[in-house]
């Protein structure tokens, strides 16, 4: 039976991802079958988790996924692992207000499944005051157990001693003290970290993080805090397969496909056939649906515009079979894409809109979507939960029919969104699970 532990923090920027990768890489090098999981909507961290652990990445989302689905995914994750380490998003309790237990915060997982939390704390600029922060987190929700602290960005042995002494007064063990080291960070871009597949020296960097964890974290004490899980797997996929043979765009321009979705499609009997638009590949002709996930097409718009094999292949495919695009995929389905430098590149033209990354505007948040017509997302009236996270904007809406009606995570209507024309459909909305 697998055991589970949550690594969380008081806020973003505390070093959760660096610590998580170091711990996971170090434990994997010791021979521990460790599965790393990301709480909340995030495509990038799970890819790093997968490389560090040697096991597939996974997201758990208490807002977008029904409790039974979360339990089933946890059970499935534990079927091949000894230890599950869940990395929180933002702060431990950060989510949306509304339905109890479905805020999207990692605290929901801790409370529902009784998973202990290790609080990763950036103690730069403070010492004894860190204990006051930890006390507040420990007392905030009696259903959430803070089992230990792991202090990060420690300046000196004296600094460490001051923090540990204050924590001891709370009865809260400190299972690690990581020194300040700018070299431990990972490169970033506008949607977060640079993708794992693009990191030029990822193996060496993970070696450094593992060495950091071995030197500065009590890995035995940390893993000893994990609690056994006793859960049953759920065979139902998060979203029904859009087809029997799914052509899935997959490269650094289209890297944002949730592992739980594709695994669920396979478990339901569908076959996934990947292809690379950047390698000028089109969808396989024997597939019955094409899925263009999100990613960073704005960074590769020139190459995509010149990829005649990809463009012609998708256009031919869309004459008779469905093609669906999420976020970046939706941008590529439009007529043109303006990159950050203002250069305008022709895209597939299967939908009538045009998008721009030069005119940046952040759109971020949980979404509920209801389909308006039959398509890859399901029959009309299908209700889906997911999120949006993009800086690109629509500069020409086109005159296609909308794909869905959207509401935010708290149910506030946002109006129609996305586009559909013939067999082509798309939206900025990323689907996580069917309601």
N, C-alpha and C positions, 0 to 999 in steps of 0.2 A: 504494500500500500504506500503510495507516494505521500510525502509530507510537503507542506506549503508554507511560504513566508512572504511577506510584503516588504519591499524596500520603498519607503515613502519619505517625504520631506515637508518642512513647513511651507515651502514656496518653490517656484521654478528657479533654476539657476543654482541650486544647492549642491549639484554634483551627483544626482541620482544615477544618471546614465553611465558616467565614468565609473562610479563605484559598482554598479550592477554588472557592467561588462568585466571589470576586474575580478569580481567575486565569481561570476559564472565561468570565465576563462580559467581561473585558478582551480576551481573545483573540477571542471572538465579535464584538466591536465592531471589531476589526481586520480582520474578514473571514475568520478561520480557521474551518474546519468542525471544531468541537471537540465531542466527545461525552463527557459526564460519566457516570461509572458509580459505583455504590456497592457496596463489598464488604460482604457480610453481609446479614442480614435487616433491612430498614429501608424503610418506606413513605414517610417524610416527606422525607428528604434528596433522593431522586430527583426529587420534584416541583419542588423548588427548582432542582436541576440543569437540569431541562427548561426552566424559564423563563429561566435564565441563558444557556443554550447555544442555545436555539431548536430543540433536537433532543430526541427522547423520552428520558426517564430509563430506567435499567436497573440491575438488581441482578445481581451475580455472587456465588455462594456455594459455596465449596469443600467445605463439609460436605453441603449439601442437594442440590447438583447434581453429577452424574457428571462426571469430567474432560472427556469428549467433549462434553457439553452446554455446559460453560463455554467450551470452545474454539470451539464452533459459535456461541454467542452473541457472543463476542468478534469472531469473523470477521464476523458479520452487522453488529455495531456499526461495524466498520471499513469496511464496504462503502460507507458514505455519509459517512465522516468522514476528515479528515486526521490528527487527533490524538485519542487516547482518554486521558482523565485519570480514573484510578480513585481514589476517596476511600476510605481504609480505615475500619474501625470500631474503636473503643477503641484499644488499642495495636497496633503492627504485628504482633506475634507472639501476640496474645491470641486464643485459641480453646479448643477442648476437646481433651483428650488422647484417644488411640485410634488410629484408622486413619491412617497417615502420609500427609501431603498433603491430608487431608480434615478439618482442624481447624476450618474456617470463618474462619481468620485470613487477612488480606491477604497475609501472608508466603507462604502457599501459592501464590497467584497469581504473586508475584514469582519464586518458585523454579521453578514449573512452566513458565512462559512466558518467563523471563529478562527480566522487566520491571524496569527500574531504579526505585529508591525515593528520593524526596526526603523527608527527615525534617523535619516541621514541629515546632518545639520552642518551648514556652512557657518563656522564659528569665527570667521575673519571679522575683526572689528568688535569682538566681544569675548568675554571669558566666562565668569560666573553667571552672567545674565543668560547664557545658553540654558542653564537649568530652569530658569523661569519660563522660557519658551517650552521646554520639554514638559514641565509641570502642567502648563495650559493644555497641551495636546493630550497628555495622559488623562486629564480630567474632563475633556470636552464632551466625550460620548462614552458612557459606561459600557456600551456594547463593543467598543473598539479597544483592544488591548495593545498598548505600547510596551513591547517586551524589552527593548534595549535602545540605546543610542549609538550611532556611528558618526564620529565627528570628522569633519572634512576641512581642508585648508588651515591646518594647524601651523602656527608660526614657529614654535620652539618647544622644547621639552617643558619649560616653565608654563607656557600657554596650555599645553596639554594637561599638566598636573592641576592647574587651576580649574579647568573645565571638569575634569574627572572627579575632583574633590567635591565640586558643587553637585554633580550628578549623583554621587554616592549619598549625599544627603536626602535625595529623593528615593533611594533604593533602586535606582535605575542603572543597570550595568552599561558600561561603554565597551563595545566589542571591537572597536577599531578607531584609530586616529591617523588620518591620512594627511601628510604634509602638503603645504602649498607647492604646486608644480604645474606651471602653465603648459608644460609639454604633455601633460596627461589629457588635455582637452582634444576634442575632435573638430574638424573644420565644419563651418556652417554656411548655409545660404538662406534664401528668403522663406522657405517652408520648414526650416530646421536644419538638421545635420545634412551634410553631403551624404548621398546614398552609399551604403556599404560597398556596392559593386564598383563605385568610382573612387574609393579611397586607395591611393597608390601603394601604400605600405601597411595595409590593414593587419596582416599577420604579425608583422613586427610590432605594431602598435598594441595589439592584443597581448603579445608577449610582455610588453612593458607594463600593461595594466595588470596582468596576472602576477608579475613580480611585485608590483606595488601592493596588491592584495595579500600576497604571501608575507610580505615584510611588515605590513602595517595593520592588518585585520586578523583577528582571531577567527579563522574560518571554521574551526571545530565548534567554538562557542556560538558563532552565528548560525551555522546549519543546525546545531542542536536545539535552537529555538523553534524550528519549524514544527508544525502540527500535522498529524496524519489526517488525510482526507478519506471519507467513506461515502463516495458518491457513485451514482449509477449513470452510465453513458446514455445519451439521448440520440437515437438514430436519425431524427429529423434534421435536414439541412437548414441553415439559417435562412436561405432564400432558395426557392426551387430552381433547378438548373434551367437556363434559358434555352437549352437545346440538348440533343443527344451527343453531338460532337461539336465542341466549342472551340473555335479558333480564337486564341487569346494572344493579343499583342504583348510582347514581353522583351524589354530591353531598358536601357537607362532613360529613354524618353517616355516609356510606358511601364513604370515599375510599381505602380500603386494598385496591386490586387490583393485583397485581404486573404490570408492563408486559410481562415476558417470558411470563407466562401468557396474557394476552389476545392478544399478538402471535402466540404459538404456536397459539392456537385459530384465529385468522384464517388463518394460514398453512396450517392443516390443512383449511380450507374452511368453517369455521363463521362465522356472522354474529353480531355483537354489537349488541344494540339497547339503548342506555342509557335509563334512566328515573330520575326524581328523586323519592324518597319525600317530601322536604321541600317539594317543589312539589305534593304530593298526587297524584302520578302512580303508577299501578299498572303491572305488567308488561304488555307488549304481548300481546294475545290470540293473535297468530300465532306467538309463540315457543313452544318446546317444553321449556324449562327456565328457571328463575329463580334467579339467584345474588345473594345479599345479602352483600357483602364486609364486612370489618371497618371500623372508623372510630371515630367519637365519638357514638354514639347517646345516651349518657348526658348529653351536653350539650344535646341536642335532644329529650329524651324527651317533653316536653309537646307539642311540635309534632307529633311522630310519633303520639302517642296521639290527637291531634285530626284527623289526616289520614285521614278516612274513605275517601276514594277510594283511597289507598294500601292501607289495611288490608283493605278489602273486595275490592280487586283481587287482592291476593296470596292471600287466603283462597279466592276463586273459582278462581284459577289452581291452587292446591294440591289442589283436589278431583280433578284428573285428571292433573296434570303435576308433575314434581319441583321443589321449592323447597329450596335449600341455603343455609345461613348459616354464615359464618366469624366467630368472635369477636363483634364488635359485631352482625353479622347474626344470630348464634346467640342473642344476648341479646334481640333484637327478635322472634325466632320464639317465645320463651317467653310465659308468661302475663302477667307483670308485670316492670317494671324500676324499681328504686328509685334515684333520683338522689342526688347528693352531699349535698343538703339533707334527705334522708329522705323526700321526696315519692314516692309509689308511683304509677306510670303503667301503665295496661293496654296490653299489646302484642298481637301477632297471635294468641297462644294456640294456635298449630299444634303446639307441643310443650308438655309439662307442667311444665317447670321455671320458676323465677323467679330473677332475678338482682338484685344490689345493688351499686351503686358507693359507697354510704355506708359499707359495711363493707369497706374496702379491704384487699386482700392481694395482694402482688405475686406473679405467676406468670411466670417468664421462663426460656427455654431452648430448645435444639434438641429436636426430637421426631421419632421414627419412629412412623408410624401404619399399622395393618393393618385394612382394612375388614372388617366382619363380615357385610355384606349388600350386594347390588347397589344402586347409587345413582349420583348425579352424580360421586362420586369414583372410580367404577370397579366392576368385579365384585367379589364377595367374595374376600378374600385379596390384594387389591391393596395393595402396600407403598409408602408415600409418606414423603417427608422434608419437614420444615418446622419450624415454631417456634410457641411461645406467648409472648405478651407482653401481659399485662392485669392490671389491679388489681381488676376486678370479681370477685365471688364468687357462687356458686350458693347461694341461701338456702333454696330448695325444690327438691329433685332431680326431683320428678315420678316417674312409673313407666313412662316410655318405655323401649324397648330401646336399649342402647348402640349407637353408630355404629361405633366403632373400638376396638381395643386400642392403648394407647400405651406407648412406651418412651422414655427420655431419649436424648440424643445418643450416649451410651456404651453403649446397649443395656439399661440397667436397666429392668425392667418397672414401669410406672406404673398398670397396670390398665385397665379399660374406661373410655371417655370418650365424651362427646357423646350425642346422642339421635336417634332416628328413630321416626317414627309416620306411617303412610300414605305420602304422597308428600313429607313434610317431613323434613329432616335438618339437623343442624348440630353444631358443636363449637367450642370455643375455639381449636382447632388451625388454624393457617394453613398451607396446602399450598404448597410451593415447587416440588417436582419428584417425579416417580415414580421409584422405585428401579429 
